[in-house]
């Protein structure tokens, strides 16, 4: 199932059946269609926009645009952002910084695309928190690699959340158990061990396995008979 929506003349195509939702940002219509197709082949839901400003609007991070326009995007959950580096108005690097400065979206992986393989540019993006840097033209193998570690991180995040919830439940049960122990009366075992001093001395000096021959009465009868 595929839904196509146009806002202010921009084509936003999304698919409702896939799991990973990718926000693709590129000012080139051709490049945008290419990356969108590759993502769909990789079973992703795609929202494609043509600028960094439109991406911020979609994420709800551009207050200036939101004030001027009432027909903004829906702000759906995004699992991955793929953006071109060279774009007019706002570069992919600037978009990356905006996303990483946001407390709500800083954990979203951001992948930068560029037609120029500039080492300084790559290092700057990676230092700012980019997940990966892809040199155009983007290939299907690049997209599949990105989606693989994105879905792995999503699964690990869900597992960490489940483990944290289980730890919370176990700690709560342990606290409840400790409260029950502290409020319960002493057991029979503990009361039997806290006996009188004389009995404690007798139990300490008595043999571990006394027999009938060791009793005073038995020893007296044996002496008399002899």
PyMOL commands that set and color helices and strands:
alter all, ss='L'
color gray80, all
select helices_A, chain A and resi 29-41+52-59+63-68+92-101+119-128+140-183+188-193+197-205+212-214+216-225
alter helices_A, ss='H'
color red, helices_A
select strands_A, chain A and resi 2-7+10-15+20-25+44-49+80-84+109-114+132-135
alter strands_A, ss='S'
color yellow, strands_A
deselect
rebuild
show_as cartoon
